């Protein structure tokens, strides 16, 4: 049995280093930028640039991989990530960082697509669920591990930028020395917004709004923590616990949605996220314990929303359209993450650090209101006709290629 998973475990080691580097760099930049006095608008634009580069990479990276091959393309993407990480440590300039973040987003999309297609090639119909589960575990654990490295380093020095570069380089080794056969060429990514909306208006609108909220938090959550005086180690813990709490709550929320109209669960979770966000905005807490507890509670609601929205869309879609629908929703989520940081940065600059939560609450309340409106317009799918709920990553660390690993993907989609 171990021999069956050995090639997959090798790829997952490379994935772990890549995601740890991404998590470390993504948290380090806003913290260092805050110390350097970068404007809130510039810090928000870094998140928008990263998301824009990532979405662009999802569309164009397959062409690079087809031309250069998986190993050489992945080597180029990971090396570019290391170069950018080191450049951000050498050139402390907000405008340069915005440009470099766009390059990082593009290279990360390409690197993730290579690994995800490789894992999909190694997976079989019998172990696809296990491989997908392992990949999700590595995704969450590695991002959290990378973020926690910040807690043990000095944000003011160049050492953390160097560590980021080292992690990017380490991600090269498993694929560079692998003797496994290359996977099939990557397929081009397409986005049919009209088709996604026709399939499920709630899911299409929800994924865009969830992206706005999660993009705002993911980009500026650390800036919020720094501006209210929380120590760096506790900021790293706060950022990690938000995602972990959301991951832990996905399964119970999903099981509840299997037994009722998923839209009620979606609206309820959106109201819950908005409630905790508004509590932080109104009470302006400064106690680290209070902030960490309330942001974790916020994450428990906010980071369950994406999975429920995707499950609702797939209830209305044909089984053979799973990859098309889920991949399109992931791209809509990506577009939302481009908008969120700009909205949150504007409110934080105009008001106070807690303006971040006003931005997320606005997105979540819009989501809840629209979902309740649609409940009166369309009957739910009968429970017996639905697919069972499956967790989905609500982060910008996976691409549409990862959806081909999902066990719900039908055999005919393997082509």
TORKOL-4160 file (C-alpha; in steps of 0.2 Angstrom, whole numbers, padded with zeros to 4 digits, m for minus):
415
<pt num="1" X="0000" Y="0000" Z="0000"/>
<pt num="2" X="0014" Y="0012" Z="0004"/>
<pt num="3" X="0022" Y="0009" Z="m0013"/>
<pt num="4" X="0006" Y="0015" Z="m0021"/>
<pt num="5" X="0006" Y="0032" Z="m0012"/>
<pt num="6" X="0025" Y="0034" Z="m0013"/>
<pt num="7" X="0025" Y="0045" Z="m0029"/>
<pt num="8" X="0011" Y="0055" Z="m0021"/>
<pt num="9" X="0020" Y="0058" Z="m0005"/>
<pt num="10" X="0035" Y="0064" Z="m0014"/>
<pt num="11" X="0024" Y="0077" Z="m0023"/>
<pt num="12" X="0016" Y="0082" Z="m0007"/>
<pt num="13" X="0032" Y="0086" Z="0001"/>
<pt num="14" X="0036" Y="0098" Z="m0013"/>
<pt num="15" X="0018" Y="0105" Z="m0011"/>
<pt num="16" X="0021" Y="0107" Z="0008"/>
<pt num="17" X="0037" Y="0118" Z="0005"/>
<pt num="18" X="0028" Y="0128" Z="m0009"/>
<pt num="19" X="0013" Y="0132" Z="0002"/>
<pt num="20" X="0024" Y="0136" Z="0017"/>
<pt num="21" X="0034" Y="0148" Z="0007"/>
<pt num="22" X="0017" Y="0156" Z="0000"/>
<pt num="23" X="0010" Y="0157" Z="0018"/>
<pt num="24" X="0026" Y="0165" Z="0025"/>
<pt num="25" X="0028" Y="0177" Z="0011"/>
<pt num="26" X="0009" Y="0182" Z="0011"/>
<pt num="27" X="0010" Y="0186" Z="0030"/>
<pt num="28" X="0027" Y="0194" Z="0030"/>
<pt num="29" X="0024" Y="0207" Z="0017"/>
<pt num="30" X="0009" Y="0216" Z="0025"/>
<pt num="31" X="0018" Y="0216" Z="0042"/>
<pt num="32" X="0034" Y="0223" Z="0035"/>
<pt num="33" X="0025" Y="0235" Z="0025"/>
<pt num="34" X="0015" Y="0241" Z="0040"/>
<pt num="35" X="0032" Y="0244" Z="0049"/>
<pt num="36" X="0039" Y="0253" Z="0034"/>
<pt num="37" X="0024" Y="0265" Z="0034"/>
<pt num="38" X="0016" Y="0259" Z="0018"/>
<pt num="39" X="m0001" Y="0267" Z="0015"/>
<pt num="40" X="m0016" Y="0256" Z="0018"/>
<pt num="41" X="m0021" Y="0258" Z="m0001"/>
<pt num="42" X="m0004" Y="0251" Z="m0006"/>
<pt num="43" X="m0006" Y="0236" Z="0006"/>
<pt num="44" X="m0023" Y="0233" Z="m0001"/>
<pt num="45" X="m0016" Y="0234" Z="m0019"/>
<pt num="46" X="m0004" Y="0220" Z="m0015"/>
<pt num="47" X="m0018" Y="0208" Z="m0011"/>
<pt num="48" X="m0027" Y="0214" Z="m0027"/>
<pt num="49" X="m0011" Y="0212" Z="m0037"/>
<pt num="50" X="m0008" Y="0194" Z="m0030"/>
<pt num="51" X="m0026" Y="0189" Z="m0034"/>
<pt num="52" X="m0025" Y="0196" Z="m0051"/>
<pt num="53" X="m0009" Y="0187" Z="m0055"/>
<pt num="54" X="m0016" Y="0171" Z="m0048"/>
<pt num="55" X="m0032" Y="0172" Z="m0059"/>
<pt num="56" X="m0022" Y="0177" Z="m0074"/>
<pt num="57" X="m0010" Y="0162" Z="m0071"/>
<pt num="58" X="m0025" Y="0150" Z="m0071"/>
<pt num="59" X="m0029" Y="0155" Z="m0089"/>
<pt num="60" X="m0011" Y="0156" Z="m0096"/>
<pt num="61" X="0000" Y="0144" Z="m0086"/>
<pt num="62" X="m0007" Y="0129" Z="m0095"/>
<pt num="63" X="0001" Y="0136" Z="m0111"/>
<pt num="64" X="0018" Y="0138" Z="m0103"/>
<pt num="65" X="0017" Y="0120" Z="m0096"/>
<pt num="66" X="0012" Y="0113" Z="m0113"/>
<pt num="67" X="0027" Y="0121" Z="m0121"/>
<pt num="68" X="0041" Y="0118" Z="m0108"/>
<pt num="69" X="0035" Y="0102" Z="m0100"/>
<pt num="70" X="0029" Y="0099" Z="m0082"/>
<pt num="71" X="0047" Y="0098" Z="m0074"/>
<pt num="72" X="0055" Y="0113" Z="m0082"/>
<pt num="73" X="0039" Y="0123" Z="m0080"/>
<pt num="74" X="0038" Y="0119" Z="m0062"/>
<pt num="75" X="0056" Y="0123" Z="m0060"/>
<pt num="76" X="0054" Y="0140" Z="m0068"/>
<pt num="77" X="0038" Y="0144" Z="m0057"/>
<pt num="78" X="0047" Y="0140" Z="m0041"/>
<pt num="79" X="0063" Y="0148" Z="m0045"/>
<pt num="80" X="0053" Y="0164" Z="m0050"/>
<pt num="81" X="0044" Y="0163" Z="m0033"/>
<pt num="82" X="0061" Y="0162" Z="m0024"/>
<pt num="83" X="0068" Y="0177" Z="m0035"/>
<pt num="84" X="0053" Y="0188" Z="m0031"/>
<pt num="85" X="0054" Y="0184" Z="m0012"/>
<pt num="86" X="0072" Y="0189" Z="m0012"/>
<pt num="87" X="0069" Y="0204" Z="m0022"/>
<pt num="88" X="0055" Y="0210" Z="m0009"/>
<pt num="89" X="0068" Y="0209" Z="0004"/>
<pt num="90" X="0081" Y="0219" Z="m0006"/>
<pt num="91" X="0070" Y="0232" Z="m0012"/>
<pt num="92" X="0059" Y="0240" Z="0001"/>
<pt num="93" X="0047" Y="0250" Z="m0009"/>
<pt num="94" X="0028" Y="0249" Z="m0009"/>
<pt num="95" X="0026" Y="0251" Z="m0028"/>
<pt num="96" X="0039" Y="0238" Z="m0032"/>
<pt num="97" X="0030" Y="0226" Z="m0020"/>
<pt num="98" X="0014" Y="0228" Z="m0028"/>
<pt num="99" X="0021" Y="0224" Z="m0045"/>
<pt num="100" X="0031" Y="0209" Z="m0038"/>
<pt num="101" X="0015" Y="0202" Z="m0029"/>
<pt num="102" X="0007" Y="0201" Z="m0046"/>
<pt num="103" X="0021" Y="0190" Z="m0053"/>
<pt num="104" X="0020" Y="0180" Z="m0037"/>
<pt num="105" X="0002" Y="0176" Z="m0040"/>
<pt num="106" X="0005" Y="0171" Z="m0058"/>
<pt num="107" X="0019" Y="0159" Z="m0053"/>
<pt num="108" X="0010" Y="0152" Z="m0039"/>
<pt num="109" X="m0005" Y="0148" Z="m0050"/>
<pt num="110" X="0007" Y="0139" Z="m0063"/>
<pt num="111" X="0016" Y="0129" Z="m0049"/>
<pt num="112" X="0000" Y="0124" Z="m0041"/>
<pt num="113" X="m0008" Y="0118" Z="m0058"/>
<pt num="114" X="0008" Y="0107" Z="m0061"/>
<pt num="115" X="0007" Y="0099" Z="m0044"/>
<pt num="116" X="m0012" Y="0096" Z="m0045"/>
<pt num="117" X="m0011" Y="0089" Z="m0062"/>
<pt num="118" X="0003" Y="0077" Z="m0057"/>
<pt num="119" X="m0007" Y="0072" Z="m0042"/>
<pt num="120" X="m0022" Y="0069" Z="m0052"/>
<pt num="121" X="m0012" Y="0058" Z="m0064"/>
<pt num="122" X="m0006" Y="0047" Z="m0050"/>
<pt num="123" X="m0023" Y="0045" Z="m0042"/>
<pt num="124" X="m0034" Y="0031" Z="m0046"/>
<pt num="125" X="m0053" Y="0030" Z="m0045"/>
<pt num="126" X="m0050" Y="0019" Z="m0029"/>
<pt num="127" X="m0039" Y="0031" Z="m0020"/>
<pt num="128" X="m0044" Y="0048" Z="m0027"/>
<pt num="129" X="m0054" Y="0053" Z="m0011"/>
<pt num="130" X="m0038" Y="0049" Z="m0001"/>
<pt num="131" X="m0027" Y="0059" Z="m0012"/>
<pt num="132" X="m0039" Y="0074" Z="m0012"/>
<pt num="133" X="m0040" Y="0073" Z="0007"/>
<pt num="134" X="m0021" Y="0072" Z="0009"/>
<pt num="135" X="m0019" Y="0087" Z="m0002"/>
<pt num="136" X="m0031" Y="0097" Z="0008"/>
<pt num="137" X="m0023" Y="0092" Z="0024"/>
<pt num="138" X="m0006" Y="0097" Z="0017"/>
<pt num="139" X="m0013" Y="0114" Z="0010"/>
<pt num="140" X="m0020" Y="0119" Z="0027"/>
<pt num="141" X="m0006" Y="0113" Z="0038"/>
<pt num="142" X="0008" Y="0120" Z="0026"/>
<pt num="143" X="0000" Y="0138" Z="0025"/>
<pt num="144" X="m0002" Y="0138" Z="0044"/>
<pt num="145" X="0016" Y="0132" Z="0047"/>
<pt num="146" X="0023" Y="0145" Z="0035"/>
<pt num="147" X="0013" Y="0159" Z="0044"/>
<pt num="148" X="0019" Y="0153" Z="0061"/>
<pt num="149" X="0037" Y="0155" Z="0055"/>
<pt num="150" X="0034" Y="0173" Z="0056"/>
<pt num="151" X="0031" Y="0171" Z="0075"/>
<pt num="152" X="0049" Y="0165" Z="0078"/>
<pt num="153" X="0058" Y="0178" Z="0066"/>
<pt num="154" X="0061" Y="0196" Z="0066"/>
<pt num="155" X="0050" Y="0205" Z="0053"/>
<pt num="156" X="0062" Y="0220" Z="0053"/>
<pt num="157" X="0077" Y="0209" Z="0046"/>
<pt num="158" X="0080" Y="0201" Z="0029"/>
<pt num="159" X="0081" Y="0184" Z="0037"/>
<pt num="160" X="0062" Y="0179" Z="0034"/>
<pt num="161" X="0064" Y="0184" Z="0016"/>
<pt num="162" X="0079" Y="0172" Z="0014"/>
<pt num="163" X="0069" Y="0158" Z="0022"/>
<pt num="164" X="0055" Y="0161" Z="0010"/>
<pt num="165" X="0067" Y="0159" Z="m0004"/>
<pt num="166" X="0074" Y="0143" Z="0003"/>
<pt num="167" X="0057" Y="0136" Z="0005"/>
<pt num="168" X="0053" Y="0140" Z="m0013"/>
<pt num="169" X="0069" Y="0131" Z="m0019"/>
<pt num="170" X="0066" Y="0116" Z="m0008"/>
<pt num="171" X="0049" Y="0114" Z="m0017"/>
<pt num="172" X="0059" Y="0110" Z="m0033"/>
<pt num="173" X="0068" Y="0095" Z="m0026"/>
<pt num="174" X="0055" Y="0082" Z="m0026"/>
<pt num="175" X="0049" Y="0085" Z="m0044"/>
<pt num="176" X="0067" Y="0088" Z="m0051"/>
<pt num="177" X="0073" Y="0071" Z="m0045"/>
<pt num="178" X="0057" Y="0062" Z="m0049"/>
<pt num="179" X="0058" Y="0048" Z="m0062"/>
<pt num="180" X="0039" Y="0047" Z="m0063"/>
<pt num="181" X="0031" Y="0049" Z="m0080"/>
<pt num="182" X="0025" Y="0066" Z="m0085"/>
<pt num="183" X="0006" Y="0069" Z="m0083"/>
<pt num="184" X="m0005" Y="0074" Z="m0098"/>
<pt num="185" X="m0005" Y="0092" Z="m0104"/>
<pt num="186" X="m0015" Y="0104" Z="m0094"/>
<pt num="187" X="m0032" Y="0109" Z="m0100"/>
<pt num="188" X="m0036" Y="0127" Z="m0104"/>
<pt num="189" X="m0047" Y="0135" Z="m0091"/>
<pt num="190" X="m0063" Y="0143" Z="m0096"/>
<pt num="191" X="m0076" Y="0154" Z="m0087"/>
<pt num="192" X="m0094" Y="0155" Z="m0092"/>
<pt num="193" X="m0102" Y="0167" Z="m0080"/>
<pt num="194" X="m0119" Y="0167" Z="m0089"/>
<pt num="195" X="m0119" Y="0148" Z="m0088"/>
<pt num="196" X="m0114" Y="0148" Z="m0069"/>
<pt num="197" X="m0128" Y="0161" Z="m0065"/>
<pt num="198" X="m0141" Y="0151" Z="m0075"/>
<pt num="199" X="m0136" Y="0135" Z="m0066"/>
<pt num="200" X="m0137" Y="0143" Z="m0048"/>
<pt num="201" X="m0139" Y="0162" Z="m0046"/>
<pt num="202" X="m0136" Y="0160" Z="m0027"/>
<pt num="203" X="m0119" Y="0151" Z="m0029"/>
<pt num="204" X="m0112" Y="0163" Z="m0043"/>
<pt num="205" X="m0116" Y="0178" Z="m0033"/>
<pt num="206" X="m0111" Y="0170" Z="m0016"/>
<pt num="207" X="m0093" Y="0165" Z="m0023"/>
<pt num="208" X="m0090" Y="0183" Z="m0029"/>
<pt num="209" X="m0095" Y="0190" Z="m0012"/>
<pt num="210" X="m0086" Y="0177" Z="m0002"/>
<pt num="211" X="m0070" Y="0181" Z="m0012"/>
<pt num="212" X="m0073" Y="0199" Z="m0007"/>
<pt num="213" X="m0074" Y="0195" Z="0011"/>
<pt num="214" X="m0060" Y="0182" Z="0012"/>
<pt num="215" X="m0048" Y="0193" Z="0001"/>
<pt num="216" X="m0050" Y="0208" Z="0012"/>
<pt num="217" X="m0047" Y="0197" Z="0028"/>
<pt num="218" X="m0032" Y="0187" Z="0020"/>
<pt num="219" X="m0024" Y="0203" Z="0014"/>
<pt num="220" X="m0027" Y="0215" Z="0028"/>
<pt num="221" X="m0030" Y="0205" Z="0043"/>
<pt num="222" X="m0012" Y="0206" Z="0048"/>
<pt num="223" X="m0012" Y="0225" Z="0046"/>
<pt num="224" X="m0027" Y="0226" Z="0057"/>
<pt num="225" X="m0018" Y="0216" Z="0071"/>
<pt num="226" X="m0002" Y="0227" Z="0069"/>
<pt num="227" X="m0012" Y="0243" Z="0070"/>
<pt num="228" X="m0021" Y="0238" Z="0086"/>
<pt num="229" X="m0005" Y="0233" Z="0094"/>
<pt num="230" X="m0005" Y="0214" Z="0094"/>
<pt num="231" X="0012" Y="0206" Z="0095"/>
<pt num="232" X="0018" Y="0198" Z="0079"/>
<pt num="233" X="0017" Y="0180" Z="0086"/>
<pt num="234" X="m0001" Y="0183" Z="0091"/>
<pt num="235" X="m0005" Y="0190" Z="0074"/>
<pt num="236" X="0002" Y="0174" Z="0066"/>
<pt num="237" X="m0009" Y="0164" Z="0077"/>
<pt num="238" X="m0024" Y="0174" Z="0074"/>
<pt num="239" X="m0022" Y="0173" Z="0055"/>
<pt num="240" X="m0020" Y="0154" Z="0056"/>
<pt num="241" X="m0034" Y="0150" Z="0068"/>
<pt num="242" X="m0046" Y="0159" Z="0057"/>
<pt num="243" X="m0043" Y="0147" Z="0043"/>
<pt num="244" X="m0042" Y="0132" Z="0054"/>
<pt num="245" X="m0058" Y="0136" Z="0063"/>
<pt num="246" X="m0067" Y="0137" Z="0046"/>
<pt num="247" X="m0059" Y="0121" Z="0040"/>
<pt num="248" X="m0066" Y="0113" Z="0056"/>
<pt num="249" X="m0083" Y="0119" Z="0054"/>
<pt num="250" X="m0085" Y="0114" Z="0036"/>
<pt num="251" X="m0090" Y="0097" Z="0040"/>
<pt num="252" X="m0104" Y="0100" Z="0053"/>
<pt num="253" X="m0111" Y="0114" Z="0043"/>
<pt num="254" X="m0111" Y="0104" Z="0027"/>
<pt num="255" X="m0119" Y="0089" Z="0035"/>
<pt num="256" X="m0133" Y="0101" Z="0041"/>
<pt num="257" X="m0135" Y="0107" Z="0023"/>
<pt num="258" X="m0137" Y="0089" Z="0017"/>
<pt num="259" X="m0153" Y="0088" Z="0028"/>
<pt num="260" X="m0161" Y="0105" Z="0024"/>
<pt num="261" X="m0161" Y="0118" Z="0010"/>
<pt num="262" X="m0143" Y="0123" Z="0009"/>
<pt num="263" X="m0147" Y="0141" Z="0006"/>
<pt num="264" X="m0154" Y="0142" Z="0024"/>
<pt num="265" X="m0137" Y="0136" Z="0030"/>
<pt num="266" X="m0128" Y="0148" Z="0018"/>
<pt num="267" X="m0138" Y="0163" Z="0024"/>
<pt num="268" X="m0136" Y="0158" Z="0042"/>
<pt num="269" X="m0117" Y="0156" Z="0041"/>
<pt num="270" X="m0116" Y="0173" Z="0032"/>
<pt num="271" X="m0126" Y="0181" Z="0046"/>
<pt num="272" X="m0115" Y="0173" Z="0059"/>
<pt num="273" X="m0099" Y="0180" Z="0050"/>
<pt num="274" X="m0107" Y="0197" Z="0049"/>
<pt num="275" X="m0112" Y="0197" Z="0067"/>
<pt num="276" X="m0095" Y="0194" Z="0074"/>
<pt num="277" X="m0087" Y="0206" Z="0061"/>
<pt num="278" X="m0099" Y="0220" Z="0067"/>
<pt num="279" X="m0095" Y="0216" Z="0085"/>
<pt num="280" X="m0077" Y="0218" Z="0082"/>
<pt num="281" X="m0081" Y="0234" Z="0072"/>
<pt num="282" X="m0092" Y="0242" Z="0086"/>
<pt num="283" X="m0083" Y="0236" Z="0102"/>
<pt num="284" X="m0065" Y="0240" Z="0095"/>
<pt num="285" X="m0057" Y="0226" Z="0106"/>
<pt num="286" X="m0038" Y="0228" Z="0110"/>
<pt num="287" X="m0036" Y="0213" Z="0121"/>
<pt num="288" X="m0026" Y="0199" Z="0111"/>
<pt num="289" X="m0036" Y="0185" Z="0118"/>
<pt num="290" X="m0053" Y="0194" Z="0114"/>
<pt num="291" X="m0047" Y="0198" Z="0096"/>
<pt num="292" X="m0041" Y="0180" Z="0093"/>
<pt num="293" X="m0057" Y="0172" Z="0100"/>
<pt num="294" X="m0068" Y="0183" Z="0090"/>
<pt num="295" X="m0059" Y="0182" Z="0074"/>
<pt num="296" X="m0058" Y="0163" Z="0075"/>
<pt num="297" X="m0077" Y="0163" Z="0078"/>
<pt num="298" X="m0078" Y="0174" Z="0063"/>
<pt num="299" X="m0068" Y="0162" Z="0053"/>
<pt num="300" X="m0078" Y="0147" Z="0058"/>
<pt num="301" X="m0093" Y="0155" Z="0049"/>
<pt num="302" X="m0084" Y="0164" Z="0035"/>
<pt num="303" X="m0074" Y="0150" Z="0029"/>
<pt num="304" X="m0088" Y="0137" Z="0028"/>
<pt num="305" X="m0097" Y="0148" Z="0015"/>
<pt num="306" X="m0088" Y="0143" Z="0000"/>
<pt num="307" X="m0090" Y="0124" Z="0002"/>
<pt num="308" X="m0109" Y="0126" Z="0005"/>
<pt num="309" X="m0111" Y="0138" Z="m0011"/>
<pt num="310" X="m0101" Y="0125" Z="m0022"/>
<pt num="311" X="m0112" Y="0111" Z="m0015"/>
<pt num="312" X="m0128" Y="0120" Z="m0019"/>
<pt num="313" X="m0122" Y="0124" Z="m0037"/>
<pt num="314" X="m0117" Y="0105" Z="m0040"/>
<pt num="315" X="m0135" Y="0100" Z="m0034"/>
<pt num="316" X="m0142" Y="0109" Z="m0049"/>
<pt num="317" X="m0128" Y="0104" Z="m0061"/>
<pt num="318" X="m0126" Y="0088" Z="m0071"/>
<pt num="319" X="m0113" Y="0076" Z="m0064"/>
<pt num="320" X="m0102" Y="0077" Z="m0079"/>
<pt num="321" X="m0101" Y="0096" Z="m0077"/>
<pt num="322" X="m0094" Y="0096" Z="m0059"/>
<pt num="323" X="m0076" Y="0102" Z="m0064"/>
<pt num="324" X="m0083" Y="0115" Z="m0076"/>
<pt num="325" X="m0095" Y="0122" Z="m0063"/>
<pt num="326" X="m0084" Y="0121" Z="m0048"/>
<pt num="327" X="m0069" Y="0128" Z="m0058"/>
<pt num="328" X="m0079" Y="0143" Z="m0064"/>
<pt num="329" X="m0085" Y="0146" Z="m0046"/>
<pt num="330" X="m0067" Y="0146" Z="m0040"/>
<pt num="331" X="m0063" Y="0159" Z="m0053"/>
<pt num="332" X="m0077" Y="0170" Z="m0048"/>
<pt num="333" X="m0070" Y="0168" Z="m0030"/>
<pt num="334" X="m0054" Y="0174" Z="m0037"/>
<pt num="335" X="m0061" Y="0189" Z="m0045"/>
<pt num="336" X="m0069" Y="0193" Z="m0028"/>
<pt num="337" X="m0052" Y="0192" Z="m0019"/>
<pt num="338" X="m0046" Y="0206" Z="m0031"/>
<pt num="339" X="m0060" Y="0218" Z="m0025"/>
<pt num="340" X="m0060" Y="0214" Z="m0007"/>
<pt num="341" X="m0043" Y="0222" Z="m0002"/>
<pt num="342" X="m0047" Y="0238" Z="m0011"/>
<pt num="343" X="m0064" Y="0240" Z="m0002"/>
<pt num="344" X="m0056" Y="0236" Z="0015"/>
<pt num="345" X="m0041" Y="0247" Z="0012"/>
<pt num="346" X="m0052" Y="0261" Z="0008"/>
<pt num="347" X="m0063" Y="0259" Z="0024"/>
<pt num="348" X="m0048" Y="0256" Z="0035"/>
<pt num="349" X="m0040" Y="0272" Z="0028"/>
<pt num="350" X="m0055" Y="0282" Z="0030"/>
<pt num="351" X="m0061" Y="0276" Z="0047"/>
<pt num="352" X="m0050" Y="0265" Z="0058"/>
<pt num="353" X="m0042" Y="0248" Z="0058"/>
<pt num="354" X="m0059" Y="0240" Z="0061"/>
<pt num="355" X="m0065" Y="0246" Z="0045"/>
<pt num="356" X="m0059" Y="0229" Z="0038"/>
<pt num="357" X="m0073" Y="0221" Z="0047"/>
<pt num="358" X="m0086" Y="0233" Z="0040"/>
<pt num="359" X="m0080" Y="0228" Z="0023"/>
<pt num="360" X="m0082" Y="0209" Z="0026"/>
<pt num="361" X="m0099" Y="0212" Z="0035"/>
<pt num="362" X="m0106" Y="0222" Z="0020"/>
<pt num="363" X="m0101" Y="0207" Z="0009"/>
<pt num="364" X="m0109" Y="0194" Z="0021"/>
<pt num="365" X="m0125" Y="0204" Z="0023"/>
<pt num="366" X="m0127" Y="0206" Z="0005"/>
<pt num="367" X="m0124" Y="0187" Z="0003"/>
<pt num="368" X="m0137" Y="0183" Z="0016"/>
<pt num="369" X="m0150" Y="0195" Z="0009"/>
<pt num="370" X="m0148" Y="0189" Z="m0009"/>
<pt num="371" X="m0149" Y="0171" Z="m0003"/>
<pt num="372" X="m0165" Y="0174" Z="0007"/>
<pt num="373" X="m0172" Y="0183" Z="m0008"/>
<pt num="374" X="m0168" Y="0168" Z="m0020"/>
<pt num="375" X="m0176" Y="0155" Z="m0008"/>
<pt num="376" X="m0193" Y="0163" Z="m0012"/>
<pt num="377" X="m0190" Y="0162" Z="m0030"/>
<pt num="378" X="m0184" Y="0144" Z="m0033"/>
<pt num="379" X="m0188" Y="0128" Z="m0024"/>
<pt num="380" X="m0174" Y="0118" Z="m0016"/>
<pt num="381" X="m0167" Y="0102" Z="m0024"/>
<pt num="382" X="m0175" Y="0087" Z="m0016"/>
<pt num="383" X="m0163" Y="0079" Z="m0003"/>
<pt num="384" X="m0163" Y="0062" Z="m0012"/>
<pt num="385" X="m0157" Y="0070" Z="m0028"/>
<pt num="386" X="m0142" Y="0079" Z="m0021"/>
<pt num="387" X="m0123" Y="0074" Z="m0020"/>
<pt num="388" X="m0117" Y="0072" Z="m0002"/>
<pt num="389" X="m0107" Y="0088" Z="0004"/>
<pt num="390" X="m0088" Y="0088" Z="0002"/>
<pt num="391" X="m0077" Y="0101" Z="0010"/>
<pt num="392" X="m0068" Y="0113" Z="m0002"/>
<pt num="393" X="m0053" Y="0124" Z="0001"/>
<pt num="394" X="m0059" Y="0143" Z="0003"/>
<pt num="395" X="m0042" Y="0150" Z="m0001"/>
<pt num="396" X="m0032" Y="0156" Z="m0015"/>
<pt num="397" X="m0020" Y="0142" Z="m0014"/>
<pt num="398" X="m0028" Y="0130" Z="m0026"/>
<pt num="399" X="m0033" Y="0131" Z="m0045"/>
<pt num="400" X="m0047" Y="0123" Z="m0056"/>
<pt num="401" X="m0034" Y="0109" Z="m0059"/>
<pt num="402" X="m0036" Y="0103" Z="m0041"/>
<pt num="403" X="m0055" Y="0100" Z="m0044"/>
<pt num="404" X="m0050" Y="0085" Z="m0055"/>
<pt num="405" X="m0044" Y="0077" Z="m0040"/>
<pt num="406" X="m0061" Y="0078" Z="m0031"/>
<pt num="407" X="m0069" Y="0060" Z="m0029"/>
<pt num="408" X="m0085" Y="0067" Z="m0036"/>
<pt num="409" X="m0077" Y="0069" Z="m0053"/>
<pt num="410" X="m0085" Y="0056" Z="m0065"/>
<pt num="411" X="m0074" Y="0044" Z="m0074"/>
<pt num="412" X="m0079" Y="0050" Z="m0091"/>
<pt num="413" X="m0071" Y="0067" Z="m0086"/>
<pt num="414" X="m0054" Y="0058" Z="m0086"/>
<pt num="415" X="m0055" Y="0057" Z="m0104"/>
